[in-house]
């Protein structure tokens, strides 16, 4: 991860409801002003301030999405993903 030791890397997966706008998930991340990168379709790495509780961020992201559109699941990113961000192989955007 970047040099700031107060940052935590999380991984968020968005599941869109059938026939809803799948880009709604991206909008929720942007509304929360998170540094992020989509690493798979509907899967983002998110850099958040410590303590970076996945359950709290899952609630925050889901509060930014109307239930009829879809929902997020959030977990800690893997050690490998954190190293890819730290090394610059994966760059985050705001």
ABEGO torsion letter per residue (X at the ends): XBABAABBBBBBBBBBBBGBBAAAAAAAAAAAGBBBBBABBGBBBBBBBOAGBAAAAAAAAAAABBAAAEBBBBBBBBAAAAAAAAAGABBBBX
